[in-house]
């Protein structure tokens, strides 16, 4: 599947009903676990930061939270028109719409056209994109201070679960697919660009890391 066709499948998979469901859950429960871990890692590094670039931003939970105290402005990138619309509606409700730039499209492609940002985030976005190298390389090129992401761990049970989810989607007629990409490959690519990991969290399913463009610390903070 090409990245272009995958973006079309993403827009179809994450429609208005999914956007409403996710926004309702956010209003009831707050950020999901991986999002909360990314927020924790960014806030631990201080701030404020001038701009956040959130890729695969969904309903915009990261920028909704970080605009409160940690970042001054945000760029929201997602392939789902319904999710971008939901994020915009929430920003308008909070009086923050003027602080956010909304971009719909292929993240790896549109990243080339965007200005650099102090903080770049990809929360459960790498696993939704077929060409992880293009996505990570293109977005890392825009990060001037921090780069944070979450992605599935390479475990047999994670691969089995993703295989089952993809099978269910195929049988239901959905063209959207999820991927278990190599965490080690993402790490090598970021290190080749001069980034160093400063924070790492793992859940049963997810690998959540924050990298800095600065010098390597003595050890990652746990």
N, C-alpha and C positions, 0 to 999 in steps of 0.2 A: 504494500500500500504506500502510495506517495504521501508526502507531508501535506500536499494540497488537498488530496481526497480525504486524508485523515482529519483535516480541519473542518471539512464539510460534514464528516461523520460526527465530529465533536459538537458542532452547532446543532445537529439533529438530536444527538443523545442528551445534551444538556439544554433542554428547552424551558419554556416558562414554568411548567409544573415542577421541574427539578429545582429551578431557581427559587420558587416560592417555598418549597420544602426546606431547602438549605437556609434560606433567610429566617424562616420560622424557627428552625432549630437553633440558629445563632442567637435570636432574640430570647429564646427560652434558656439556653445552656451556655452561651458564650462561645469562644473559639474552640474548635476541635483540638484534639490532643497534639497533633503535629504542629498546628498553627500556634498553639500556646507555647510549645517548646521553641519555635522560631522567634516568637515575640520575646520570650525570656532571654534568649541568646543575644538578640539585638539590643534590648534594653540594658543588659549587663555591660555592654561596651560603651554606654554613655549616650552621647548626642548633645544637643539636637543635630540632626542631619538635614541638609537642604532638600534632598529629594530621594524618594523611594521609587524604584522600578519593580513592580510586582508582575511577574510573568505567569500566565495561567492563573490569573488572580481570582477567578470565580466570582463570588458575590462581593469580594473586596474586603474580607474580614481583616486582613493584615493592615491595609491602609486605614480602615475605619478605626482600628485600635491605635495605630502609631501616630496618626494625625492629632491625637489628643495631647501628646506631649513630646514625641520623639522625632518626628519628621515634619517639615514645613509644607511639603507638597508631594504629590505622588503621580506616577504614571501607571495606569491600570491596563494590562494587556490580556486579552482572552479571545479565543476563537468562537465563543458562544455569544451571540447577540443578546440572548435572554439574560445571561449572567451579567453582561455589561450593563444592560438596562436596569437590572435589579440593584447593582452597585450604585449606579447614578441616582436612582430613586432614594436609596438609603442616604447617600451623601447630601441630597437636597433636603431630606428630613432633618439631617444634622447641621445644615447650613454650611456644608463643606464642598459643595459641588464646584465652586470656582478654584479650589485647591487641587483638583484632580484632572488629569488628561486621560481620556478614555480612547483606547485603541482596540479595534476588532480586527483579527487576522492571524496569520501564521507567525507565531512568536519568533522563530529563527529568522524569518524574512524581515518583519517589521523592526526587529531589534537594530538592524543596520541603520535605520532612519532616525532612531531616537538619540537624544542627548545623553551623555553619561549621567550616572546617578551615584550618590554616595553609597546607597544600599540597594542591592538587587536580591530579590527573593523568588524562589520557585517552590512553592509548597504543593507537593503531590502533583507536580506538573511534568517532571521528567518522565514519569511512568505513563503519561498520556501522549507521548510524542514518539514517533517511530525512529527518528534520527537524533539520538541523544547527543551525539558529538556536535552536530551543527547547532543544536539548541544551547548546550552548555557553553561552547566556544563563543557563539554570538552574543550571549547574554553576559558572560564573564568579561568580555571586552568592554562592557558598559559600566562595570562596577569599579568605583574609585577607592572604596574603603571596605565594605563588607559584602560578602556573597553568602547567602543562606539558602538551604534547600532541604527538602525531605523526599525520600524515594524508598521503594520497597527493599527490604533486605533480601539477599540472595540465599534463601532457605527453601528446602524442598516443599515445605507446607505452603509457603508464599507462592511458589511457582504453581503448585497444584491448585490453589485457590484462584489465581489469576487465569489459569487454563480453564477452570470451570466457569468462571465469570464470562470469559470470552466465548466459550461454547454456548452458554445461555444466550448471549447477545446475538451470536450468529443464527441460532435457531429461531430467535424472535425477529430476525430480519434487520437488526442493527449492524451497521458497518463499523461502529466504533470498537477499538481494541485497546487494551492496556498492555503494558510491557514491564518485564523485570530486567532492567538494564544493569550493567556491571558497576557497582559502587566503586571498585578499585579503578575502573577506567575514568570515572568522573574525577576521582581524587588525583590521578596522574595528570589529567588535562589541566585541572586548576593549578596544581603545583608547577606545571610547565609554564603557566602564565604568571607565576610569581606569587600565587596565593598560598597561605599557610593556614592549616586548620587550628582554630582556637577553642572550639567547643564541639562536643559530640554527645548526642543522646541516642539511645536505642530503645525501641519498644519491641514487643514480640514480632511486629510486622515491619516497622518503619525505622529507617536510618535518617537521623536529623543532624545536620552539621552547619556550623558557621565558620566561614573562612575570612581572613583579613588580607588586605593587600600589603600590610606592613611586614616587618621582620618576624621570623619564627620565634614564638615564646619558648621557654624551657620545656614545657609540656602542655598538651591540650588540657583545658579546664574541664572537669567532669561535673 
